[in-house]
Amino acid sequence: MIFTQKLEQAWAATGSLLTVGLDPDPQRFPAELSGRPDAIYEFCRAIVDVTAQYACAIKLQIAYFSSARAEDQLEDLCAYIQDQHPNLPIVLDAKRGDIGSTATHYATEAFERYGADAVTVNPYMGYDSIEPYLSWRSKGVIVLCRTSNTGGSDLQFVESAQGEPLYLRVARLVAERWNTSGQCALVVGATFPEELARVRAHVGNMPLLVPGIGAQGGDIPATVKAGLDSRGTGMLINSSRAILYASGGDDWREAAAAAARATRDAINTARSLVLGG
Ligand SMILES: O=C(O)c1cc(=O)[nH]c(=O)n1[C@@H]1O[C@H](COP(=O)(O)O)[C@@H](O)[C@H]1O
């Protein structure tokens, strides 16, 4: 099944726009996992099991695995999710960007090695650096547009030759030129609801991956108001640390589940207000 269909089915089945982000930091793991060689896998597996019912997607941040020499655990985790939660779209957050011959290998890594449904990519090197991902027609290609960090403005606000800020140029390029197979999405931070609304106005119902609520302090009602598509969905609103580390005690699983549920509910309360009025 193609990524966008899987995502639409997940939005409908779960009634959730929340994406649970897996950024596993062993320093913050509960004591019961300390010393275990498979701690990253076990932590993430438990988080997926207790939060999946509240999520429309799961996002795995590759650097947290590779910096710990735990790519094998990432592989096992992706296989576990495909097996036990087959309707949950897997987003591999890798933010890759390189010339086409190299990008081909990054695409194979994401889609074949890890079996991800979608991958985040950096558009800075232009169309030929993105094409190898697009050639995997059933897969999602999620392009950085207006990132959630303050430094994002350094380049994303530079005026392009077309007289618009670079992030809008990226949004337009992706929507009008790169998305010929309907497999693209954009990353827009929840920390910038004004720009989120501007991006939404330019890209129709294209899915938006929206990180920045939770630990980065993005405002949920403002995010939802700015980013909903014409059908009242269209967003993967990511929260990682605020869910993963909701408790460092013995109740870490329950606390993560409760945080995911509360975040889903806060998003849906905001959604009802927008759609109702
Ligand atoms: O592409 C991303 O996922 C991403 C883009 C962006 O602009 N900002 C951003 O925070 N992210 C990722 O989203 C996650 C945010 O984590 P929390 O701040 O803990 O919710 C991290 O995995 C980041 O790498």
The ligand as a Tripos MOL2 file, in Angstrom:
@<TRIPOS>MOLECULE
LIG
   24    25     1     0     0
SMALL
NO_CHARGES

@<TRIPOS>ATOM
      1 O1         12.0720   16.2330   10.6650 O.co2     1 LIG1
      2 C1         11.8290   16.2350   11.8860 C.2       1 LIG1
      3 O2         11.3000   15.2830   12.4080 O.co2     1 LIG1
      4 C2         12.1170   17.4610   12.6430 C.ar      1 LIG1
      5 C3         12.0870   18.6400   11.9360 C.ar      1 LIG1
      6 C4         12.1090   19.8700   12.6030 C.ar      1 LIG1
      7 O3         11.9960   20.9240   12.0120 O.2       1 LIG1
      8 N1         12.2080   19.8510   13.9690 N.ar      1 LIG1
      9 C5         12.2880   18.6970   14.6960 C.ar      1 LIG1
     10 O4         12.3300   18.7750   15.9250 O.2       1 LIG1
     11 N2         12.3100   17.4900   14.0320 N.ar      1 LIG1
     12 C6         12.4680   16.2300   14.7990 C.3       1 LIG1
     13 O5         11.2960   16.0420   15.5920 O.3       1 LIG1
     14 C7         11.6440   15.5080   16.8780 C.3       1 LIG1
     15 C8         11.2270   16.4880   17.9480 C.3       1 LIG1
     16 O6         11.4040   15.9290   19.2230 O.3       1 LIG1
     17 P1         10.7490   16.5680   20.5350 P.3       1 LIG1
     18 O7         11.1370   17.9980   20.5630 O.co2     1 LIG1
     19 O8         11.3440   15.7690   21.6460 O.co2     1 LIG1
     20 O9          9.2510   16.3820   20.4350 O.co2     1 LIG1
     21 C9         13.1370   15.2160   16.8200 C.3       1 LIG1
     22 O10        13.2900   13.8780   16.3670 O.3       1 LIG1
     23 C10        13.6580   16.1680   15.7520 C.3       1 LIG1
     24 O11        14.8120   15.6700   15.1000 O.3       1 LIG1
@<TRIPOS>BOND
     1     1     2 2
     2     2     3 1
     3     2     4 1
     4     4     5 ar
     5     4    11 ar
     6     5     6 ar
     7     6     7 2
     8     6     8 ar
     9     8     9 ar
    10     9    10 2
    11     9    11 ar
    12    11    12 1
    13    12    13 1
    14    12    23 1
    15    13    14 1
    16    14    15 1
    17    14    21 1
    18    15    16 1
    19    16    17 1
    20    17    18 2
    21    17    19 1
    22    17    20 1
    23    21    22 1
    24    21    23 1
    25    23    24 1
@<TRIPOS>SUBSTRUCTURE
     1 LIG1         1 GROUP 0 **** ****
